[in-house]
């Protein structure tokens, strides 16, 4: 959701009405973000989001109070949320980062080590937002200090050998021990299936920046097109959608998973014919919808509610 709901400024116009329409039709929307639970308080409140979300780039699923009557197998209480942790909680990432930096000889600067002024300068966020950004439950934010491309490549290679999860967010990086967006989605899907007593389609909705990690984890996918998406992505006669699941973390932006749980299609939904497409970088997706067009959310609602899409 990071590309749709910026840290500063307003969310993409129409998102709040879209969320309300999904709620009215009993279709849960699970937000996926690289942000912390503290950072998600304000956007969730402003957009009326009352469903679970996946935070810190696939580190954990955060469940609102009493959302499920069924208790998950493994939980960790964090503030107002019951979390389903996938990554190891702090200080695991903090210690892993320190060990990795020492063993590779690559100098890194964790955000938690900065003064409030330095934190605001390096994050580009206002003081309050910057402080919330570095209060992590699972992953560790940092940046490289004077490292060459070769140094960073060596650092990344060693992290992979140690099975640590690394993600780049512009000049900032994050490290987690055991993060997996795939496992977060799988564990949450099991809860929904148990509560609903049937399996509902997991529909991924993402921009091109988000799709690389989100789409392999979902059964059906919709690409929200922006200026970075080539025109060739809008059409295609590729093979049928794959239901395979990949291993990946969320990059700088994050997407949205729509649990298509409604027994009936959304109001005024019109069945459409979709031509699946496959892109080497993005993977499989069934439909492209313009991201900032007036009809974006209306078309997305029609697609979610269409029986022909399911």
Sine and cosine of phi, psi and omega as CSV:
sin_phi,cos_phi,sin_psi,cos_psi,sin_omega,cos_omega
0.00,0.00,-0.11,0.99,-0.13,-0.99
-0.87,0.49,-0.54,0.84,0.00,-1.00
-0.98,0.19,-0.37,0.93,0.00,-1.00
-1.00,-0.03,-0.48,0.88,-0.02,-1.00
-0.81,-0.59,1.00,-0.05,-0.03,-1.00
-0.93,0.38,0.37,-0.93,0.04,-1.00
-0.88,0.48,-0.67,0.74,0.06,-1.00
-0.91,-0.42,0.58,-0.82,0.01,-1.00
1.00,-0.05,-0.12,-0.99,-0.09,-1.00
-1.00,-0.02,0.44,-0.90,0.08,-1.00
-0.94,0.33,0.23,-0.97,0.03,-1.00
-0.84,0.55,0.79,-0.62,-0.04,-1.00
-0.81,0.59,0.71,-0.70,0.03,-1.00
1.00,-0.07,-0.17,0.99,-0.05,-1.00
-0.91,0.43,-0.63,0.78,-0.02,-1.00
-0.92,0.40,-0.65,0.76,0.05,-1.00
-0.92,0.40,-0.61,0.79,0.05,-1.00
-0.88,0.48,-0.71,0.70,0.00,-1.00
-0.89,0.45,-0.65,0.76,0.01,-1.00
-0.90,0.44,-0.62,0.79,0.02,-1.00
-0.92,0.40,-0.63,0.78,0.06,-1.00
-0.89,0.45,-0.69,0.72,0.01,-1.00
-0.88,0.48,-0.67,0.74,0.00,-1.00
-0.88,0.48,-0.52,0.85,-0.02,-1.00
-0.99,-0.11,0.18,0.98,0.04,-1.00
0.87,0.50,0.66,0.75,0.06,-1.00
-0.91,-0.42,0.97,-0.25,-0.01,-1.00
-0.93,0.36,0.65,-0.76,0.09,-1.00
-0.91,-0.42,0.89,-0.46,-0.02,-1.00
-0.99,-0.13,0.88,-0.47,0.00,-1.00
-0.99,0.15,0.60,-0.80,0.06,-1.00
-0.87,-0.49,0.79,-0.61,-0.11,-0.99
-0.54,-0.84,0.39,-0.92,0.13,-0.99
-1.00,-0.02,-0.04,1.00,-0.07,-1.00
-0.99,0.11,0.15,-0.99,0.01,-1.00
-1.00,0.03,0.18,-0.98,0.05,-1.00
-0.90,0.44,-0.54,0.84,0.03,-1.00
-0.92,0.39,-0.64,0.77,0.02,-1.00
-0.93,0.37,-0.41,0.91,-0.07,-1.00
-1.00,0.07,-0.19,0.98,-0.03,-1.00
-0.84,0.54,-0.78,0.62,-0.09,-1.00
-0.92,0.39,-0.78,0.63,0.01,-1.00
-0.90,0.45,-0.55,0.83,0.03,-1.00
-0.92,0.38,-0.65,0.76,0.01,-1.00
-0.92,0.40,-0.72,0.69,-0.04,-1.00
-0.90,0.43,-0.53,0.84,-0.04,-1.00
-0.98,-0.20,0.12,0.99,0.05,-1.00
0.89,0.45,0.55,0.83,-0.04,-1.00
-1.00,0.09,0.87,-0.50,-0.07,-1.00
-0.86,-0.51,0.21,0.98,-0.05,-1.00
-0.98,-0.22,0.13,-0.99,0.05,-1.00
-0.88,0.48,0.34,-0.94,0.16,-0.99
-0.64,-0.77,0.42,-0.91,0.02,-1.00
-0.97,-0.23,0.87,-0.49,-0.14,-0.99
-0.93,-0.38,0.23,-0.97,0.05,-1.00
0.78,0.63,0.68,0.73,0.13,-0.99
0.90,0.45,0.69,0.72,0.04,-1.00
1.00,0.03,0.37,0.93,0.03,-1.00
-1.00,0.08,-0.52,0.85,-0.06,-1.00
-0.27,-0.96,0.39,-0.92,0.17,-0.99
-0.99,-0.17,0.74,-0.67,0.01,-1.00
-0.95,-0.32,0.86,-0.51,-0.05,-1.00
-0.97,-0.26,0.78,-0.62,0.11,-0.99
-0.88,0.47,0.35,-0.94,-0.04,-1.00
-0.84,0.54,0.79,-0.61,0.07,-1.00
0.85,0.52,0.50,0.87,0.02,-1.00
-0.94,0.35,-0.70,0.71,0.07,-1.00
-0.94,-0.35,0.65,-0.76,0.13,-0.99
-0.98,0.22,-0.41,0.91,0.03,-1.00
-0.99,0.13,0.70,-0.72,-0.02,-1.00
-1.00,0.00,0.79,-0.61,0.07,-1.00
-0.89,0.46,0.37,-0.93,-0.05,-1.00
-0.92,0.40,-0.67,0.74,-0.06,-1.00
-0.79,-0.61,0.86,-0.51,-0.03,-1.00
-0.72,-0.70,0.33,-0.94,0.06,-1.00
-0.61,-0.80,0.84,-0.54,-0.02,-1.00
-0.98,0.20,0.83,-0.55,0.00,-1.00
-0.72,-0.69,0.97,-0.25,-0.03,-1.00
0.87,0.49,-0.79,-0.62,-0.01,-1.00
-0.99,0.10,-0.04,1.00,-0.11,-0.99
-0.95,-0.33,0.54,-0.84,0.28,-0.96
-1.00,-0.08,0.88,-0.48,-0.04,-1.00
-0.98,-0.20,0.50,-0.86,0.15,-0.99
-0.95,-0.32,1.00,-0.04,-0.11,-0.99
-0.95,0.31,0.65,-0.76,0.14,-0.99
-0.93,-0.37,-0.72,0.70,0.10,-1.00
-0.99,0.15,0.31,-0.95,0.07,-1.00
-0.97,0.26,0.69,-0.72,0.00,-1.00
-0.91,0.41,0.33,-0.95,0.12,-0.99
-0.87,0.50,0.58,-0.81,0.29,0.96
-0.99,-0.10,0.38,0.92,-0.07,-1.00
-0.85,0.53,-0.73,0.68,-0.02,-1.00
-0.93,0.37,-0.62,0.79,0.03,-1.00
-0.87,0.49,-0.71,0.70,0.00,-1.00
-0.94,0.35,-0.62,0.78,0.00,-1.00
-0.91,0.42,-0.62,0.78,0.02,-1.00
-0.91,0.42,-0.70,0.72,0.00,-1.00
-0.89,0.47,-0.68,0.73,0.01,-1.00
-0.91,0.41,-0.68,0.74,-0.01,-1.00
-0.90,0.43,-0.69,0.73,0.00,-1.00
-0.90,0.43,-0.66,0.75,-0.01,-1.00
-0.92,0.40,-0.69,0.73,-0.07,-1.00
-0.95,0.31,-0.49,0.87,0.00,-1.00
-1.00,-0.05,-0.25,0.97,-0.04,-1.00
0.95,0.30,0.35,0.94,0.01,-1.00
-0.98,-0.21,0.81,-0.58,-0.06,-1.00
-0.99,0.14,0.78,-0.62,0.05,-1.00
-0.80,-0.59,0.41,-0.91,0.01,-1.00
-0.83,-0.56,0.97,-0.25,0.06,-1.00
-0.92,0.38,0.60,-0.80,0.00,-1.00
-0.90,0.45,-0.47,0.88,-0.03,-1.00
-0.93,0.38,-0.28,0.96,-0.02,-1.00
-1.00,0.05,-0.11,0.99,-0.10,-1.00
-1.00,0.04,0.46,-0.89,0.15,-0.99
-0.95,0.31,0.31,-0.95,0.02,-1.00
-0.81,0.58,-0.63,0.77,0.01,-1.00
-0.93,0.37,-0.72,0.70,0.03,-1.00
-0.89,0.45,-0.61,0.80,0.00,-1.00
-0.88,0.47,-0.72,0.69,0.00,-1.00
-0.90,0.44,-0.64,0.77,-0.01,-1.00
-0.92,0.40,-0.67,0.74,-0.08,-1.00
-0.99,0.15,-0.43,0.90,0.00,-1.00
-1.00,-0.01,-0.37,0.93,-0.05,-1.00
0.96,0.28,0.28,0.96,-0.03,-1.00
-0.92,-0.38,0.40,-0.92,0.16,-0.99
-0.86,0.51,0.37,-0.93,-0.12,-0.99
-0.81,0.59,-0.72,0.70,-0.04,-1.00
-0.91,0.42,-0.72,0.70,0.01,-1.00
-0.91,0.41,-0.61,0.79,0.00,-1.00
-0.91,0.42,-0.63,0.78,0.00,-1.00
-0.91,0.41,-0.65,0.76,0.05,-1.00
-0.92,0.40,-0.55,0.83,-0.03,-1.00
-0.92,0.39,-0.51,0.86,-0.04,-1.00
-1.00,-0.06,-0.08,1.00,0.07,-1.00
-1.00,0.06,0.99,0.13,-0.12,-0.99
-0.99,-0.10,0.60,-0.80,0.10,-1.00
-1.00,0.05,-0.44,0.90,-0.13,-0.99
-0.74,-0.68,-0.83,0.55,-0.11,-0.99
-1.00,-0.04,0.16,-0.99,-0.05,-1.00
-0.83,-0.56,0.83,-0.56,0.04,-1.00
-1.00,-0.01,0.63,-0.77,-0.02,-1.00
-0.37,-0.93,0.15,-0.99,0.17,-0.99
-0.65,-0.76,0.36,-0.93,-0.02,-1.00
-0.99,0.10,0.61,-0.79,0.00,-1.00
-0.92,-0.39,0.96,-0.27,0.05,-1.00
0.92,0.39,0.40,0.92,-0.02,-1.00
-1.00,0.04,0.63,-0.77,0.07,-1.00
-0.99,0.13,0.16,-0.99,0.06,-1.00
-0.87,0.49,-0.60,0.80,0.02,-1.00
-0.92,0.40,-0.63,0.78,0.04,-1.00
-0.89,0.46,-0.71,0.70,-0.01,-1.00
-0.90,0.43,-0.65,0.76,0.03,-1.00
-0.88,0.47,-0.65,0.76,0.03,-1.00
-0.91,0.41,-0.63,0.77,0.02,-1.00
-0.89,0.46,-0.73,0.69,-0.01,-1.00
-0.90,0.43,-0.65,0.76,0.00,-1.00
-0.90,0.44,-0.67,0.75,0.01,-1.00
-0.93,0.37,-0.61,0.79,0.06,-1.00
-0.88,0.48,-0.63,0.78,0.02,-1.00
-0.91,0.42,-0.65,0.76,0.03,-1.00
-0.88,0.47,-0.56,0.83,0.00,-1.00
-1.00,0.03,0.06,1.00,0.02,-1.00
0.86,0.51,0.64,0.77,0.10,-1.00
-0.99,-0.11,0.56,-0.83,-0.02,-1.00
-1.00,-0.06,0.85,-0.53,0.03,-1.00
-0.89,-0.45,0.65,-0.76,0.10,-0.99
-0.67,-0.74,0.59,-0.80,0.02,-1.00
-0.97,-0.25,0.72,-0.70,0.02,-1.00
-0.81,-0.59,0.96,0.28,-0.10,-0.99
0.95,0.32,-0.83,-0.56,0.03,-1.00
-0.99,0.16,-0.29,0.96,0.01,-1.00
-1.00,-0.04,0.48,-0.88,0.06,-1.00
-0.80,-0.60,0.34,-0.94,0.12,-0.99
-0.75,-0.66,0.56,-0.83,0.03,-1.00
-0.80,-0.61,0.70,-0.72,0.04,-1.00
-0.67,-0.74,0.43,-0.90,0.02,-1.00
-0.96,-0.27,0.98,-0.17,0.08,-1.00
1.00,-0.08,0.21,0.98,-0.01,-1.00
-0.91,0.41,0.58,-0.81,0.03,-1.00
-0.35,-0.94,0.94,-0.33,0.07,-1.00
-0.89,0.46,-0.62,0.79,0.02,-1.00
-0.83,0.55,-0.74,0.67,-0.03,-1.00
-0.94,0.35,-0.60,0.80,0.06,-1.00
-0.85,0.52,-0.74,0.67,-0.01,-1.00
-0.92,0.40,-0.66,0.75,-0.01,-1.00
-0.90,0.44,-0.70,0.71,-0.01,-1.00
-0.91,0.41,-0.65,0.76,0.01,-1.00
-0.93,0.35,-0.61,0.79,0.03,-1.00
-0.87,0.49,-0.64,0.77,0.02,-1.00
-0.88,0.48,-0.64,0.77,0.03,-1.00
-0.91,0.43,-0.71,0.71,0.04,-1.00
-0.87,0.48,-0.68,0.73,-0.01,-1.00
-0.89,0.46,-0.65,0.76,0.03,-1.00
-0.92,0.40,-0.65,0.76,-0.02,-1.00
-0.94,0.34,-0.62,0.78,-0.06,-1.00
-1.00,0.08,-0.35,0.94,-0.05,-1.00
0.93,0.37,0.37,0.93,0.16,-0.99
-0.35,-0.94,0.28,-0.96,-0.01,-1.00
-1.00,-0.02,0.83,-0.56,0.04,-1.00
-0.97,-0.24,0.51,-0.86,-0.04,-1.00
-0.91,0.41,0.71,-0.71,0.10,-1.00
-0.99,-0.11,0.93,-0.36,-0.09,-1.00
-0.96,-0.28,0.89,-0.45,0.01,-1.00
-1.00,0.00,0.72,-0.70,0.04,-1.00
-0.81,-0.58,0.85,-0.53,-0.10,-0.99
-0.39,-0.92,0.36,-0.93,0.18,-0.98
-0.99,0.13,0.07,-1.00,-0.02,-1.00
-0.88,0.48,-0.58,0.81,0.00,-1.00
-0.91,0.41,-0.49,0.87,-0.08,-1.00
-1.00,-0.04,-0.46,0.89,-0.22,-0.97
-0.90,0.45,-0.53,0.85,-0.08,-1.00
-0.81,0.58,-0.64,0.77,-0.03,-1.00
-1.00,-0.08,-0.56,0.83,-0.09,-1.00
-0.98,0.19,-0.70,0.72,-0.14,-0.99
-0.86,0.51,-0.65,0.76,0.01,-1.00
-0.90,0.44,-0.27,0.96,-0.05,-1.00
-1.00,-0.06,-0.08,1.00,-0.09,-1.00
-0.90,-0.44,0.33,-0.94,-0.03,-1.00
-1.00,0.10,-0.55,0.84,0.06,-1.00
-0.70,-0.71,0.47,-0.88,-0.09,-1.00
-0.62,-0.79,0.56,-0.83,0.09,-1.00
-0.80,-0.60,0.79,-0.62,0.01,-1.00
-1.00,-0.07,0.84,-0.55,0.13,-0.99
-1.00,0.06,0.94,-0.33,-0.14,-0.99
-0.97,0.24,0.61,-0.79,0.15,-0.99
-0.71,-0.70,-0.19,-0.98,-0.09,-1.00
-0.92,0.40,-0.34,0.94,-0.05,-1.00
-0.99,0.13,-0.21,0.98,-0.06,-1.00
-1.00,0.04,0.86,-0.51,0.01,-1.00
-0.88,0.48,0.43,-0.91,-0.02,-1.00
-0.87,0.49,-0.47,0.88,-0.02,-1.00
-0.89,0.45,-0.33,0.94,0.00,-1.00
-0.96,0.28,-0.28,0.96,-0.11,-0.99
-0.99,0.15,-0.23,0.97,0.03,-1.00
-0.74,-0.67,0.24,-0.97,0.06,-1.00
0.20,-0.98,0.51,-0.86,0.06,-1.00
-0.79,-0.61,0.75,0.66,-0.07,-1.00
-0.99,0.17,0.01,-1.00,-0.01,-1.00
-0.90,0.45,0.22,-0.98,-0.05,-1.00
-0.90,0.44,0.38,-0.93,-0.03,-1.00
-0.85,0.53,0.72,-0.69,0.06,-1.00
-1.00,0.04,0.56,-0.83,0.05,-1.00
-0.98,-0.22,0.21,0.98,0.00,-1.00
-0.93,0.38,0.39,-0.92,-0.03,-1.00
-0.87,-0.49,0.71,-0.71,0.00,-1.00
-0.95,-0.32,0.04,-1.00,0.04,-1.00
-0.93,-0.37,0.88,-0.48,-0.01,-1.00
-0.28,-0.96,0.33,-0.94,0.09,-1.00
-0.93,-0.36,0.31,-0.95,0.06,-1.00
-0.97,0.26,0.69,-0.73,0.06,-1.00
-1.00,0.06,-0.53,-0.85,-0.13,-0.99
-0.88,0.47,-0.61,0.79,0.01,-1.00
-0.98,-0.21,0.15,-0.99,0.02,-1.00
-0.63,-0.78,0.33,-0.94,-0.11,-0.99
-0.93,-0.38,-0.36,-0.93,-0.05,-1.00
-0.67,-0.74,0.66,-0.75,0.07,-1.00
-0.94,-0.35,0.83,-0.55,0.04,-1.00
-0.98,-0.21,0.90,-0.44,0.09,-1.00
-0.99,0.17,0.93,-0.36,-0.08,-1.00
-0.99,0.13,0.97,0.23,-0.16,-0.99
-0.98,-0.18,-0.17,0.98,-0.06,-1.00
-0.91,0.41,0.65,-0.76,0.02,-1.00
-0.97,0.26,-0.44,0.90,0.00,-1.00
-0.88,-0.48,0.46,-0.89,0.05,-1.00
-0.91,0.42,0.38,-0.93,0.03,-1.00
-0.89,0.45,0.38,-0.92,-0.04,-1.00
-0.85,0.52,0.70,-0.71,0.07,-1.00
0.90,0.43,0.34,0.94,0.01,-1.00
-0.94,0.33,0.66,-0.75,0.01,-1.00
-0.90,-0.44,0.84,-0.54,0.01,-1.00
-0.86,0.52,0.60,-0.80,0.00,-1.00
-0.74,-0.67,0.34,-0.94,0.10,-0.99
-0.99,-0.16,0.80,-0.60,-0.09,-1.00
-0.91,-0.42,0.69,-0.72,0.03,-1.00
-0.96,-0.27,0.95,-0.31,-0.03,-1.00
-0.87,0.50,0.56,-0.83,0.04,-1.00
-0.79,-0.61,0.40,-0.92,0.03,-1.00
-0.68,-0.73,0.78,-0.63,0.01,-1.00
-0.87,-0.49,0.68,-0.73,-0.04,-1.00
-0.83,0.56,-0.55,0.84,-0.03,-1.00
-1.00,0.02,-0.59,0.81,-0.13,-0.99
-0.99,-0.12,-0.39,0.92,-0.06,-1.00
1.00,0.06,-0.42,-0.91,-0.08,-1.00
-1.00,0.10,0.63,-0.78,0.19,-0.98
-0.44,-0.90,0.46,-0.89,-0.14,-0.99
-0.99,-0.14,-0.36,0.93,-0.12,-0.99
-0.43,-0.90,0.57,-0.82,0.12,-0.99
-0.91,-0.40,0.77,-0.64,0.02,-1.00
-0.84,-0.54,0.73,-0.68,0.03,-1.00
-0.86,0.50,0.70,-0.71,-0.11,-0.99
-0.96,0.29,-0.66,0.75,-0.13,-0.99
-0.89,-0.45,0.47,0.88,0.04,-1.00
-1.00,0.05,0.40,-0.92,0.00,-1.00
-0.85,0.52,-0.49,0.87,-0.08,-1.00
-0.99,-0.11,0.17,0.99,-0.10,-1.00
-0.80,0.60,-0.85,0.53,-0.12,-0.99
-0.95,0.31,-0.56,0.83,0.05,-1.00
-0.89,0.45,-0.69,0.72,0.00,-1.00
-0.92,0.39,-0.61,0.79,0.02,-1.00
-0.91,0.40,-0.66,0.75,0.04,-1.00
-0.89,0.47,-0.67,0.74,0.03,-1.00
-0.89,0.46,-0.63,0.78,-0.03,-1.00
-0.93,0.36,-0.70,0.72,0.01,-1.00
-0.88,0.48,-0.60,0.80,-0.05,-1.00
-1.00,0.05,-0.10,1.00,-0.07,-1.00
-0.98,0.19,0.80,-0.60,0.04,-1.00
-0.90,0.44,-0.55,0.83,-0.05,-1.00
-0.91,0.42,-0.45,0.89,0.01,-1.00
-0.97,0.25,-0.58,0.82,0.01,-1.00
-0.93,0.37,0.00,0.00,0.00,0.00
